[in-house]
Amino acid sequence: MKFTNDEGASAVEYGLLIAAIAAVIVGIVFGLGTLVKDSFGKTSSCISAGTGAGC
């Protein structure tokens, strides 16, 4: 009986790992993008209104 050596990850496993990492990065970028957009929107509206105390 001969056993094969199946050590190490295959290209498919590396591809799945890269896809998972990319999905996490995309989620973070979209989350931060929304946060930054809201912050800039608030700043822009405060500048347009000309009020500094309420912002």
Predicted model as a PDB file, atoms N, CA, C, CB and O in Angstrom, pLDDT in the B-factor column:
MODEL        1                                                                  
ATOM      1  N   MET A   1       0.846  -1.171   0.000  1.00 58.00           N  
ATOM      2  CA  MET A   1       0.000   0.000   0.000  1.00 58.00           C  
ATOM      3  C   MET A   1       0.896   1.241   0.000  1.00 58.00           C  
ATOM      4  CB  MET A   1      -0.965  -0.006   1.223  1.00 58.00           C  
ATOM      5  O   MET A   1       1.784   1.382   0.841  1.00 58.00           O  
ATOM      6  N   LYS A   2       0.647   2.132  -0.954  1.00 64.00           N  
ATOM      7  CA  LYS A   2       1.461   3.335  -1.083  1.00 64.00           C  
ATOM      8  C   LYS A   2       0.617   4.559  -0.736  1.00 64.00           C  
ATOM      9  CB  LYS A   2       2.042   3.457  -2.516  1.00 64.00           C  
ATOM     10  O   LYS A   2      -0.494   4.718  -1.240  1.00 64.00           O  
ATOM     11  N   PHE A   3       1.138   5.403   0.109  1.00 61.00           N  
ATOM     12  CA  PHE A   3       0.450   6.634   0.490  1.00 61.00           C  
ATOM     13  C   PHE A   3       1.057   7.798  -0.291  1.00 61.00           C  
ATOM     14  CB  PHE A   3       0.550   6.882   2.030  1.00 61.00           C  
ATOM     15  O   PHE A   3       2.273   7.884  -0.464  1.00 61.00           O  
ATOM     16  N   THR A   4       0.195   8.676  -0.751  1.00 67.00           N  
ATOM     17  CA  THR A   4       0.690   9.852  -1.463  1.00 67.00           C  
ATOM     18  C   THR A   4       0.913  10.979  -0.476  1.00 67.00           C  
ATOM     19  CB  THR A   4      -0.295  10.289  -2.573  1.00 67.00           C  
ATOM     20  O   THR A   4       0.270  11.043   0.572  1.00 67.00           O  
ATOM     21  N   ASN A   5       1.808  11.843  -0.814  1.00 62.00           N  
ATOM     22  CA  ASN A   5       2.139  12.985   0.038  1.00 62.00           C  
ATOM     23  C   ASN A   5       1.293  14.171  -0.418  1.00 62.00           C  
ATOM     24  CB  ASN A   5       3.677  13.324  -0.024  1.00 62.00           C  
ATOM     25  O   ASN A   5       1.537  14.731  -1.487  1.00 62.00           O  
ATOM     26  N   ASP A   6       0.314  14.553   0.375  1.00 62.00           N  
ATOM     27  CA  ASP A   6      -0.588  15.650   0.021  1.00 62.00           C  
ATOM     28  C   ASP A   6      -0.321  16.892   0.864  1.00 62.00           C  
ATOM     29  CB  ASP A   6      -2.040  15.215   0.188  1.00 62.00           C  
ATOM     30  O   ASP A   6      -1.259  17.564   1.292  1.00 62.00           O  
ATOM     31  N   GLU A   7       0.922  17.194   1.100  1.00 65.00           N  
ATOM     32  CA  GLU A   7       1.246  18.374   1.893  1.00 65.00           C  
ATOM     33  C   GLU A   7       1.162  19.627   1.041  1.00 65.00           C  
ATOM     34  CB  GLU A   7       2.640  18.245   2.511  1.00 65.00           C  
ATOM     35  O   GLU A   7       1.355  19.589  -0.174  1.00 65.00           O  
ATOM     36  N   GLY A   8       0.868  20.744   1.710  1.00 68.00           N  
ATOM     37  CA  GLY A   8       0.821  22.027   1.025  1.00 68.00           C  
ATOM     38  C   GLY A   8      -0.543  22.305   0.434  1.00 68.00           C  
ATOM     39  O   GLY A   8      -1.370  21.409   0.266  1.00 68.00           O  
ATOM     40  N   ALA A   9      -0.751  23.553   0.127  1.00 69.00           N  
ATOM     41  CA  ALA A   9      -2.033  23.977  -0.421  1.00 69.00           C  
ATOM     42  C   ALA A   9      -1.970  23.989  -1.946  1.00 69.00           C  
ATOM     43  CB  ALA A   9      -2.424  25.372   0.116  1.00 69.00           C  
ATOM     44  O   ALA A   9      -0.929  24.272  -2.539  1.00 69.00           O  
ATOM     45  N   SER A  10      -3.084  23.681  -2.552  1.00 87.00           N  
ATOM     46  CA  SER A  10      -3.153  23.703  -4.007  1.00 87.00           C  
ATOM     47  C   SER A  10      -3.512  25.106  -4.489  1.00 87.00           C  
ATOM     48  CB  SER A  10      -4.182  22.672  -4.520  1.00 87.00           C  
ATOM     49  O   SER A  10      -3.817  25.996  -3.695  1.00 87.00           O  
ATOM     50  N   ALA A  11      -3.470  25.276  -5.779  1.00 86.00           N  
ATOM     51  CA  ALA A  11      -3.784  26.584  -6.357  1.00 86.00           C  
ATOM     52  C   ALA A  11      -5.231  26.978  -6.077  1.00 86.00           C  
ATOM     53  CB  ALA A  11      -3.527  26.575  -7.867  1.00 86.00           C  
ATOM     54  O   ALA A  11      -5.525  28.162  -5.910  1.00 86.00           O  
ATOM     55  N   VAL A  12      -6.122  26.019  -6.024  1.00 87.00           N  
ATOM     56  CA  VAL A  12      -7.526  26.316  -5.745  1.00 87.00           C  
ATOM     57  C   VAL A  12      -7.683  26.864  -4.327  1.00 87.00           C  
ATOM     58  CB  VAL A  12      -8.395  25.053  -5.933  1.00 87.00           C  
ATOM     59  O   VAL A  12      -8.435  27.812  -4.100  1.00 87.00           O  
ATOM     60  N   GLU A  13      -6.975  26.265  -3.386  1.00 90.00           N  
ATOM     61  CA  GLU A  13      -7.050  26.742  -2.009  1.00 90.00           C  
ATOM     62  C   GLU A  13      -6.476  28.144  -1.879  1.00 90.00           C  
ATOM     63  CB  GLU A  13      -6.315  25.788  -1.076  1.00 90.00           C  
ATOM     64  O   GLU A  13      -7.027  28.976  -1.158  1.00 90.00           O  
ATOM     65  N   TYR A  14      -5.373  28.411  -2.570  1.00 91.00           N  
ATOM     66  CA  TYR A  14      -4.819  29.762  -2.561  1.00 91.00           C  
ATOM     67  C   TYR A  14      -5.796  30.754  -3.203  1.00 91.00           C  
ATOM     68  CB  TYR A  14      -3.466  29.791  -3.299  1.00 91.00           C  
ATOM     69  O   TYR A  14      -5.943  31.878  -2.722  1.00 91.00           O  
ATOM     70  N   GLY A  15      -6.456  30.345  -4.272  1.00 91.00           N  
ATOM     71  CA  GLY A  15      -7.436  31.213  -4.916  1.00 91.00           C  
ATOM     72  C   GLY A  15      -8.601  31.541  -4.002  1.00 91.00           C  
ATOM     73  O   GLY A  15      -9.064  32.681  -3.964  1.00 91.00           O  
ATOM     74  N   LEU A  16      -9.077  30.545  -3.263  1.00 94.00           N  
ATOM     75  CA  LEU A  16     -10.169  30.794  -2.316  1.00 94.00           C  
ATOM     76  C   LEU A  16      -9.725  31.719  -1.190  1.00 94.00           C  
ATOM     77  CB  LEU A  16     -10.683  29.473  -1.734  1.00 94.00           C  
ATOM     78  O   LEU A  16     -10.491  32.577  -0.749  1.00 94.00           O  
ATOM     79  N   LEU A  17      -8.507  31.550  -0.729  1.00 94.00           N  
ATOM     80  CA  LEU A  17      -7.978  32.417   0.317  1.00 94.00           C  
ATOM     81  C   LEU A  17      -7.864  33.857  -0.169  1.00 94.00           C  
ATOM     82  CB  LEU A  17      -6.617  31.911   0.788  1.00 94.00           C  
ATOM     83  O   LEU A  17      -8.229  34.785   0.553  1.00 94.00           O  
ATOM     84  N   ILE A  18      -7.368  34.047  -1.367  1.00 96.00           N  
ATOM     85  CA  ILE A  18      -7.241  35.388  -1.942  1.00 96.00           C  
ATOM     86  C   ILE A  18      -8.618  36.014  -2.149  1.00 96.00           C  
ATOM     87  CB  ILE A  18      -6.473  35.335  -3.280  1.00 96.00           C  
ATOM     88  O   ILE A  18      -8.799  37.205  -1.895  1.00 96.00           O  
ATOM     89  N   ALA A  19      -9.589  35.224  -2.606  1.00 97.00           N  
ATOM     90  CA  ALA A  19     -10.946  35.743  -2.805  1.00 97.00           C  
ATOM     91  C   ALA A  19     -11.568  36.171  -1.481  1.00 97.00           C  
ATOM     92  CB  ALA A  19     -11.829  34.687  -3.484  1.00 97.00           C  
ATOM     93  O   ALA A  19     -12.256  37.190  -1.426  1.00 97.00           O  
ATOM     94  N   ALA A  20     -11.339  35.414  -0.424  1.00 97.00           N  
ATOM     95  CA  ALA A  20     -11.877  35.778   0.890  1.00 97.00           C  
ATOM     96  C   ALA A  20     -11.235  37.060   1.410  1.00 97.00           C  
ATOM     97  CB  ALA A  20     -11.657  34.637   1.894  1.00 97.00           C  
ATOM     98  O   ALA A  20     -11.922  37.926   1.951  1.00 97.00           O  
ATOM     99  N   ILE A  21      -9.936  37.180   1.248  1.00 98.00           N  
ATOM    100  CA  ILE A  21      -9.242  38.395   1.679  1.00 98.00           C  
ATOM    101  C   ILE A  21      -9.730  39.596   0.877  1.00 98.00           C  
ATOM    102  CB  ILE A  21      -7.714  38.234   1.525  1.00 98.00           C  
ATOM    103  O   ILE A  21      -9.937  40.671   1.442  1.00 98.00           O  
ATOM    104  N   ALA A  22      -9.914  39.431  -0.418  1.00 98.00           N  
ATOM    105  CA  ALA A  22     -10.406  40.522  -1.260  1.00 98.00           C  
ATOM    106  C   ALA A  22     -11.811  40.945  -0.845  1.00 98.00           C  
ATOM    107  CB  ALA A  22     -10.398  40.105  -2.736  1.00 98.00           C  
ATOM    108  O   ALA A  22     -12.125  42.135  -0.843  1.00 98.00           O  
ATOM    109  N   ALA A  23     -12.656  39.981  -0.495  1.00 98.00           N  
ATOM    110  CA  ALA A  23     -14.017  40.309  -0.061  1.00 98.00           C  
ATOM    111  C   ALA A  23     -14.005  41.118   1.231  1.00 98.00           C  
ATOM    112  CB  ALA A  23     -14.838  39.031   0.132  1.00 98.00           C  
ATOM    113  O   ALA A  23     -14.800  42.044   1.394  1.00 98.00           O  
ATOM    114  N   VAL A  24     -13.112  40.773   2.141  1.00 98.00           N  
ATOM    115  CA  VAL A  24     -12.997  41.527   3.393  1.00 98.00           C  
ATOM    116  C   VAL A  24     -12.514  42.948   3.115  1.00 98.00           C  
ATOM    117  CB  VAL A  24     -12.033  40.816   4.372  1.00 98.00           C  
ATOM    118  O   VAL A  24     -13.029  43.907   3.688  1.00 98.00           O  
ATOM    119  N   ILE A  25     -11.539  43.077   2.246  1.00 98.00           N  
ATOM    120  CA  ILE A  25     -11.013  44.406   1.911  1.00 98.00           C  
ATOM    121  C   ILE A  25     -12.089  45.259   1.255  1.00 98.00           C  
ATOM    122  CB  ILE A  25      -9.791  44.288   0.982  1.00 98.00           C  
ATOM    123  O   ILE A  25     -12.220  46.439   1.581  1.00 98.00           O  
ATOM    124  N   VAL A  26     -12.861  44.687   0.338  1.00 97.00           N  
ATOM    125  CA  VAL A  26     -13.937  45.437  -0.322  1.00 97.00           C  
ATOM    126  C   VAL A  26     -14.974  45.883   0.700  1.00 97.00           C  
ATOM    127  CB  VAL A  26     -14.606  44.582  -1.424  1.00 97.00           C  
ATOM    128  O   VAL A  26     -15.458  47.013   0.635  1.00 97.00           O  
ATOM    129  N   GLY A  27     -15.318  45.018   1.636  1.00 96.00           N  
ATOM    130  CA  GLY A  27     -16.278  45.384   2.677  1.00 96.00           C  
ATOM    131  C   GLY A  27     -15.781  46.532   3.530  1.00 96.00           C  
ATOM    132  O   GLY A  27     -16.544  47.442   3.856  1.00 96.00           O  
ATOM    133  N   ILE A  28     -14.509  46.498   3.895  1.00 96.00           N  
ATOM    134  CA  ILE A  28     -13.932  47.580   4.702  1.00 96.00           C  
ATOM    135  C   ILE A  28     -13.907  48.888   3.928  1.00 96.00           C  
ATOM    136  CB  ILE A  28     -12.514  47.215   5.153  1.00 96.00           C  
ATOM    137  O   ILE A  28     -14.235  49.941   4.475  1.00 96.00           O  
ATOM    138  N   VAL A  29     -13.522  48.827   2.664  1.00 96.00           N  
ATOM    139  CA  VAL A  29     -13.453  50.043   1.846  1.00 96.00           C  
ATOM    140  C   VAL A  29     -14.841  50.668   1.689  1.00 96.00           C  
ATOM    141  CB  VAL A  29     -12.849  49.727   0.457  1.00 96.00           C  
ATOM    142  O   VAL A  29     -14.983  51.886   1.799  1.00 96.00           O  
ATOM    143  N   PHE A  30     -15.858  49.853   1.435  1.00 94.00           N  
ATOM    144  CA  PHE A  30     -17.205  50.401   1.305  1.00 94.00           C  
ATOM    145  C   PHE A  30     -17.695  50.976   2.624  1.00 94.00           C  
ATOM    146  CB  PHE A  30     -18.170  49.329   0.813  1.00 94.00           C  
ATOM    147  O   PHE A  30     -18.352  52.017   2.634  1.00 94.00           O  
ATOM    148  N   GLY A  31     -17.386  50.317   3.738  1.00 93.00           N  
ATOM    149  CA  GLY A  31     -17.792  50.828   5.042  1.00 93.00           C  
ATOM    150  C   GLY A  31     -17.136  52.150   5.372  1.00 93.00           C  
ATOM    151  O   GLY A  31     -17.797  53.082   5.830  1.00 93.00           O  
ATOM    152  N   LEU A  32     -15.833  52.233   5.139  1.00 95.00           N  
ATOM    153  CA  LEU A  32     -15.129  53.490   5.393  1.00 95.00           C  
ATOM    154  C   LEU A  32     -15.547  54.568   4.407  1.00 95.00           C  
ATOM    155  CB  LEU A  32     -13.620  53.277   5.322  1.00 95.00           C  
ATOM    156  O   LEU A  32     -15.603  55.745   4.764  1.00 95.00           O  
ATOM    157  N   GLY A  33     -15.839  54.187   3.182  1.00 93.00           N  
ATOM    158  CA  GLY A  33     -16.279  55.159   2.176  1.00 93.00           C  
ATOM    159  C   GLY A  33     -17.573  55.835   2.590  1.00 93.00           C  
ATOM    160  O   GLY A  33     -17.720  57.047   2.429  1.00 93.00           O  
ATOM    161  N   THR A  34     -18.503  55.072   3.116  1.00 92.00           N  
ATOM    162  CA  THR A  34     -19.768  55.640   3.578  1.00 92.00           C  
ATOM    163  C   THR A  34     -19.528  56.581   4.749  1.00 92.00           C  
ATOM    164  CB  THR A  34     -20.751  54.526   3.981  1.00 92.00           C  
ATOM    165  O   THR A  34     -20.116  57.661   4.811  1.00 92.00           O  
ATOM    166  N   LEU A  35     -18.676  56.180   5.665  1.00 92.00           N  
ATOM    167  CA  LEU A  35     -18.366  57.015   6.825  1.00 92.00           C  
ATOM    168  C   LEU A  35     -17.724  58.330   6.406  1.00 92.00           C  
ATOM    169  CB  LEU A  35     -17.444  56.269   7.786  1.00 92.00           C  
ATOM    170  O   LEU A  35     -18.103  59.391   6.903  1.00 92.00           O  
ATOM    171  N   VAL A  36     -16.760  58.270   5.499  1.00 93.00           N  
ATOM    172  CA  VAL A  36     -16.077  59.474   5.024  1.00 93.00           C  
ATOM    173  C   VAL A  36     -17.040  60.358   4.227  1.00 93.00           C  
ATOM    174  CB  VAL A  36     -14.854  59.096   4.157  1.00 93.00           C  
ATOM    175  O   VAL A  36     -17.006  61.582   4.353  1.00 93.00           O  
ATOM    176  N   LYS A  37     -17.886  59.752   3.419  1.00 93.00           N  
ATOM    177  CA  LYS A  37     -18.851  60.520   2.633  1.00 93.00           C  
ATOM    178  C   LYS A  37     -19.792  61.289   3.539  1.00 93.00           C  
ATOM    179  CB  LYS A  37     -19.649  59.600   1.709  1.00 93.00           C  
ATOM    180  O   LYS A  37     -20.066  62.463   3.288  1.00 93.00           O  
ATOM    181  N   ASP A  38     -20.290  60.654   4.582  1.00 91.00           N  
ATOM    182  CA  ASP A  38     -21.183  61.326   5.519  1.00 91.00           C  
ATOM    183  C   ASP A  38     -20.470  62.471   6.236  1.00 91.00           C  
ATOM    184  CB  ASP A  38     -21.731  60.329   6.538  1.00 91.00           C  
ATOM    185  O   ASP A  38     -21.056  63.532   6.448  1.00 91.00           O  
ATOM    186  N   SER A  39     -19.230  62.259   6.601  1.00 90.00           N  
ATOM    187  CA  SER A  39     -18.452  63.290   7.290  1.00 90.00           C  
ATOM    188  C   SER A  39     -18.215  64.496   6.384  1.00 90.00           C  
ATOM    189  CB  SER A  39     -17.110  62.718   7.768  1.00 90.00           C  
ATOM    190  O   SER A  39     -18.372  65.638   6.817  1.00 90.00           O  
ATOM    191  N   PHE A  40     -17.840  64.249   5.134  1.00 91.00           N  
ATOM    192  CA  PHE A  40     -17.635  65.349   4.201  1.00 91.00           C  
ATOM    193  C   PHE A  40     -18.948  66.058   3.879  1.00 91.00           C  
ATOM    194  CB  PHE A  40     -16.986  64.838   2.918  1.00 91.00           C  
ATOM    195  O   PHE A  40     -18.967  67.275   3.699  1.00 91.00           O  
ATOM    196  N   GLY A  41     -20.040  65.309   3.806  1.00 91.00           N  
ATOM    197  CA  GLY A  41     -21.346  65.924   3.553  1.00 91.00           C  
ATOM    198  C   GLY A  41     -21.751  66.867   4.664  1.00 91.00           C  
ATOM    199  O   GLY A  41     -22.260  67.959   4.408  1.00 91.00           O  
ATOM    200  N   LYS A  42     -21.527  66.447   5.899  1.00 89.00           N  
ATOM    201  CA  LYS A  42     -21.852  67.301   7.041  1.00 89.00           C  
ATOM    202  C   LYS A  42     -20.972  68.552   7.039  1.00 89.00           C  
ATOM    203  CB  LYS A  42     -21.678  66.525   8.366  1.00 89.00           C  
ATOM    204  O   LYS A  42     -21.464  69.657   7.270  1.00 89.00           O  
ATOM    205  N   THR A  43     -19.685  68.383   6.780  1.00 87.00           N  
ATOM    206  CA  THR A  43     -18.769  69.521   6.736  1.00 87.00           C  
ATOM    207  C   THR A  43     -19.156  70.487   5.630  1.00 87.00           C  
ATOM    208  CB  THR A  43     -17.331  69.045   6.537  1.00 87.00           C  
ATOM    209  O   THR A  43     -19.138  71.703   5.826  1.00 87.00           O  
ATOM    210  N   SER A  44     -19.500  69.956   4.483  1.00 87.00           N  
ATOM    211  CA  SER A  44     -19.895  70.789   3.352  1.00 87.00           C  
ATOM    212  C   SER A  44     -21.166  71.582   3.651  1.00 87.00           C  
ATOM    213  CB  SER A  44     -20.101  69.928   2.113  1.00 87.00           C  
ATOM    214  O   SER A  44     -21.256  72.766   3.324  1.00 87.00           O  
ATOM    215  N   SER A  45     -22.141  70.930   4.271  1.00 86.00           N  
ATOM    216  CA  SER A  45     -23.379  71.636   4.590  1.00 86.00           C  
ATOM    217  C   SER A  45     -23.147  72.706   5.651  1.00 86.00           C  
ATOM    218  CB  SER A  45     -24.444  70.649   5.065  1.00 86.00           C  
ATOM    219  O   SER A  45     -23.793  73.754   5.611  1.00 86.00           O  
ATOM    220  N   CYS A  46     -22.247  72.470   6.594  1.00 85.00           N  
ATOM    221  CA  CYS A  46     -21.925  73.489   7.600  1.00 85.00           C  
ATOM    222  C   CYS A  46     -21.236  74.686   6.973  1.00 85.00           C  
ATOM    223  CB  CYS A  46     -21.041  72.900   8.695  1.00 85.00           C  
ATOM    224  O   CYS A  46     -21.509  75.832   7.331  1.00 85.00           O  
ATOM    225  N   ILE A  47     -20.341  74.412   6.032  1.00 85.00           N  
ATOM    226  CA  ILE A  47     -19.651  75.520   5.353  1.00 85.00           C  
ATOM    227  C   ILE A  47     -20.638  76.320   4.512  1.00 85.00           C  
ATOM    228  CB  ILE A  47     -18.500  74.989   4.463  1.00 85.00           C  
ATOM    229  O   ILE A  47     -20.585  77.550   4.492  1.00 85.00           O  
ATOM    230  N   SER A  48     -21.537  75.628   3.819  1.00 85.00           N  
ATOM    231  CA  SER A  48     -22.526  76.316   2.987  1.00 85.00           C  
ATOM    232  C   SER A  48     -23.481  77.150   3.815  1.00 85.00           C  
ATOM    233  CB  SER A  48     -23.307  75.316   2.164  1.00 85.00           C  
ATOM    234  O   SER A  48     -23.878  78.239   3.402  1.00 85.00           O  
ATOM    235  N   ALA A  49     -23.851  76.646   4.981  1.00 81.00           N  
ATOM    236  CA  ALA A  49     -24.796  77.368   5.844  1.00 81.00           C  
ATOM    237  C   ALA A  49     -24.110  78.557   6.520  1.00 81.00           C  
ATOM    238  CB  ALA A  49     -25.390  76.418   6.911  1.00 81.00           C  
ATOM    239  O   ALA A  49     -24.777  79.524   6.886  1.00 81.00           O  
ATOM    240  N   GLY A  50     -22.818  78.499   6.686  1.00 77.00           N  
ATOM    241  CA  GLY A  50     -22.098  79.590   7.310  1.00 77.00           C  
ATOM    242  C   GLY A  50     -22.191  79.600   8.835  1.00 77.00           C  
ATOM    243  O   GLY A  50     -21.826  80.591   9.468  1.00 77.00           O  
ATOM    244  N   THR A  51     -22.665  78.534   9.416  1.00 68.00           N  
ATOM    245  CA  THR A  51     -22.751  78.454  10.881  1.00 68.00           C  
ATOM    246  C   THR A  51     -21.619  77.588  11.387  1.00 68.00           C  
ATOM    247  CB  THR A  51     -24.130  77.885  11.344  1.00 68.00           C  
ATOM    248  O   THR A  51     -21.414  76.471  10.910  1.00 68.00           O  
ATOM    249  N   GLY A  52     -20.892  78.104  12.344  1.00 62.00           N  
ATOM    250  CA  GLY A  52     -19.789  77.333  12.900  1.00 62.00           C  
ATOM    251  C   GLY A  52     -20.103  76.719  14.238  1.00 62.00           C  
ATOM    252  O   GLY A  52     -19.484  75.730  14.630  1.00 62.00           O  
ATOM    253  N   ALA A  53     -21.073  77.300  14.959  1.00 62.00           N  
ATOM    254  CA  ALA A  53     -21.334  76.850  16.320  1.00 62.00           C  
ATOM    255  C   ALA A  53     -22.107  75.534  16.356  1.00 62.00           C  
ATOM    256  CB  ALA A  53     -22.098  77.914  17.076  1.00 62.00           C  
ATOM    257  O   ALA A  53     -21.866  74.713  17.241  1.00 62.00           O  
ATOM    258  N   GLY A  54     -23.024  75.313  15.425  1.00 65.00           N  
ATOM    259  CA  GLY A  54     -23.857  74.110  15.442  1.00 65.00           C  
ATOM    260  C   GLY A  54     -23.218  72.902  14.807  1.00 65.00           C  
ATOM    261  O   GLY A  54     -23.774  71.806  14.886  1.00 65.00           O  
ATOM    262  N   CYS A  55     -22.076  73.061  14.183  1.00 70.00           N  
ATOM    263  CA  CYS A  55     -21.475  71.943  13.459  1.00 70.00           C  
ATOM    264  C   CYS A  55     -20.421  71.229  14.217  1.00 70.00           C  
ATOM    265  CB  CYS A  55     -20.909  72.403  12.202  1.00 70.00           C  
ATOM    266  O   CYS A  55     -19.841  70.268  13.711  1.00 70.00           O  
TER     267      CYS A  55                                                      
ENDMDL                                                                          
END                                                                             
